[in-house]
């Protein structure tokens, strides 16, 4: 569970940096990408020099840096499931068989259209990222609280059995 909280913090930090770069500095995504690559290149060069001075061997073989087939498959499956679910909801809404779903989709699209007209796209994307990260944090805290509750209730029951 701490791993999930760490992922949320990393995502919100990266999102904040992207938002700052694009919204406040008025830079493009291409400028952001080039800045990130420059920082990575300089960091790797400094680490390489440091490792060379400390006589630490660093693997340079690109085969050691690749992700596993299982990781690639799980990423592709997650992406396919998300796109498939969204496509399925839109298809059902478009057929008109489920009037409630149709109205929910139309209302959500109108709200998104209005928000898109009022705010810049970068701000909307950053707000969505923040909401998603807060949702992930709340979900992890809720699941950890339920695990703690089960642990404490089982330990209390065991103590009562011992008495």
C-alpha positions in Angstrom: 0.0 0.0 0.0 2.9 2.4 0.6 4.0 1.7 -3.0 0.6 3.0 -4.3 0.9 6.1 -2.1 4.4 6.7 -3.4 3.2 6.3 -7.0 0.5 8.9 -6.3 3.0 11.3 -4.9 5.4 10.9 -7.8 2.5 11.4 -10.3 1.3 14.5 -8.6 4.9 15.9 -8.4 5.5 15.3 -12.1 2.1 16.7 -13.0 2.9 19.8 -10.9 6.2 20.3 -12.7 4.6 19.9 -16.1 1.8 22.3 -15.2 4.3 24.9 -14.0 6.4 24.5 -17.1 3.5 24.8 -19.5 1.1 27.2 -17.7 3.3 29.7 -15.8 6.4 29.7 -18.1 4.2 29.7 -21.2 6.4 27.0 -22.8 5.3 24.3 -25.2 5.3 20.6 -24.6 8.2 20.3 -27.1 10.2 22.7 -24.9 9.3 20.6 -21.8 10.4 17.4 -23.5 13.7 19.0 -24.6 14.3 20.4 -21.1 13.6 16.9 -19.5 16.0 15.2 -22.0 18.7 17.8 -21.2 18.4 17.3 -17.5 18.4 13.5 -17.9 21.5 13.6 -20.1 23.4 15.9 -17.7 22.4 13.8 -14.7 23.5 10.6 -16.3 26.8 12.2 -17.4 27.4 13.4 -13.8 26.5 10.0 -12.4 28.8 8.3 -15.0 31.7 10.5 -13.9 31.0 9.9 -10.3 30.8 6.2 -10.8 34.0 6.2 -12.8 35.8 8.1 -9.9 34.4 5.6 -7.3 35.4 2.6 -9.6 31.8 1.4 -9.7 30.9 -0.6 -12.8 27.6 0.4 -14.5 25.8 -1.9 -16.9 25.8 -0.4 -20.4 24.1 -3.3 -22.1 20.6 -2.1 -23.4 19.2 -5.6 -22.9 19.6 -5.2 -19.1 17.5 -2.0 -19.2 14.5 -3.4 -21.0 11.2 -4.1 -19.3 10.0 -7.7 -19.0 7.5 -9.2 -21.4 5.0 -9.6 -18.5 5.3 -5.9 -17.7 4.7 -4.9 -21.3 1.7 -7.2 -21.5 0.2 -5.9 -18.3 0.6 -2.3 -19.5 -1.0 -3.1 -22.9 -3.8 -5.0 -21.3 -4.6 -2.2 -18.9 -4.6 0.3 -21.7 -6.8 -2.0 -23.9 -9.3 -2.5 -21.0 -9.6 1.2 -20.3 -10.1 2.1 -24.0 -12.5 -0.8 -24.4 -14.6 0.2 -21.4 -14.8 3.8 -22.6 -15.8 2.6 -26.1 -18.4 0.3 -24.6 -20.0 3.1 -22.5 -20.1 5.5 -25.5 -21.6 2.8 -27.8 -24.4 2.0 -25.3 -25.0 5.7 -24.8 -25.1 6.3 -28.5 -27.6 3.6 -29.3 -30.1 5.2 -26.9 -31.2 2.0 -25.2 -30.2 3.3 -21.8 -31.7 6.8 -21.4 -30.0 7.5 -18.0 -26.6 6.6 -19.3 -27.2 8.8 -22.4 -28.2 11.8 -20.3 -25.2 11.3 -18.0 -22.8 11.2 -20.9 -24.4 14.3 -22.5 -24.3 16.2 -19.2 -20.7 15.3 -18.6 -19.7 16.3 -22.1 -21.5 19.7 -21.8 -19.8 20.3 -18.4 -16.4 19.4 -20.0 -17.1 21.7 -22.9 -18.0 24.6 -20.6 -14.9 24.0 -18.5 -12.8 23.8 -21.6 -14.0 27.2 -22.8 -13.4 28.8 -19.4 -10.0 27.4 -18.5 -6.9 26.6 -20.5 -6.4 23.0 -21.4 -3.3 22.6 -19.2 -5.2 23.7 -16.1 -8.0 21.3 -16.8 -5.5 18.4 -17.4 -3.7 19.3 -14.1 -6.9 19.5 -12.2 -7.9 16.1 -13.5 -4.5 14.7 -12.6 -4.9 16.1 -9.1 -8.3 14.6 -8.7 -7.1 11.2 -9.9 -4.2 11.2 -7.5 -6.4 12.2 -4.5 -8.9 9.5 -5.5 -6.0 6.9 -5.5 -4.8 8.2 -2.1 -8.3 8.0 -0.6 -8.8 4.5 -2.0 -5.5 3.3 -0.5 -6.3 4.9 2.8 -9.7 3.4 2.9 -8.4 -0.1 2.1 -5.6 0.3 4.7 -8.2 1.3 7.3 -10.4 -1.7 6.5 -7.3 -4.0 6.8 -6.5 -2.4 10.2 -10.1 -2.8 11.3 -10.1 -6.5 10.3 -6.7 -7.0 12.1 -7.9 -5.3 15.3 -11.3 -7.1 15.3 -9.6 -10.5 14.8 -7.0 -9.8 17.5 -9.8 -8.7 19.9 -11.7 -11.9 19.2 -8.5 -13.9 19.8 -8.0 -12.1 23.1 -11.5 -12.8 24.2 -11.1 -16.5 23.3 -8.0 -16.7 25.5 -9.9 -15.2 28.5 
